[in-house]
Amino acid sequence: MKDFVVSIHDLSGFSTLSNKWRDSADLVADTINAVFSELIDLIAKHGGDVINFAGDALIVSWTKTVPGEEASLWKVVSQALKCSYEVR
């Protein structure tokens, strides 16, 4: 079994915004793509991998790199927390 951390990053307020832009599907798509692009770069910077897109949210994982090494698990937890803090 692999040790890993999973986080979900939801775009706060996006549903309300997309309802306001109901008649501008291109604007909604362009906006979410621009935001996701920046988030994906930030997640990669912190060693995470996007494993799924769920509407206006990203599901991300960080996998322990050294099997059996406790320090590696804490490094993964630290990477996930730093990324989550920077994303907010």
N, C-alpha and C positions, 0 to 999 in steps of 0.2 A: 504494500500500500504506500502511495506517495503522500508526503505531507505538502500541503499547499494552503494558500489563503485566497479567498474569493471576496470580491467587493462588487457592489452594484452602485453605479453612478447615474443618478436620474437628473434630468435637466429640470430644475425647479422652475415652475411657472410656464413651462413650454406649452402645456395643454391650453392654458388660458390665452397665450399669445397666438397659437395656431387657430383657435376659434375666432379671434379677431381678424385673422388673415384668411378666413374661410374661402374667400374668392381668389386668393393668390397662392395656389398650390406651388408654383415655382419659387416664390419667395420663402415659403415654409421649408421646402426641400433644400434650397440654397443655404438657408440659415442653419438648419440642423446639420447639413454636411460641413459647413464651416466650423461649427462648434465641435462636432465629432472629430474633425481633422486635428484641431488643436488638442483635444483631450487624448487622442490616440498618440500623438507625439509626446505628450506629458507622461502618459502611462508607460510608453516604451523607455523614456528617460529613466524611469524608476524601476525598470526591469519587469514590468507586467505585460501580460498578453491579453488582448481582447478576445474573449471566447464566444461572445454572442451580442447581438444587438436586439433589444427588446423595446420596440417603440421609440421613446425618447430617452432610453437608458442604455448603458453599456454594462455588460457583465465581464469582469476582469479577474484573471488569476495570476498569482505569483507562485511558482513552484520551487521547492527546496532544491538546491543544486548539488549538494553533497549528501548522498544517502547515509543515514545513521548519525550524522553530525548535528548535535543540538544547536551549536552556534549558527549553523546554516539556516535552521528554522527561524531563529530570532532575527537573522538578517532579512529573511523574506517578510516577516511580520513588520519589521522596521521600514522596509521599502514600501509596503502597502500603506502603512500609516502616513508616511511622508507624502506619498502621492495623493492620498485622500485629503490630507491637510492642504496641499497646494491646489488641488482641484476646487476646493470649496470657495 
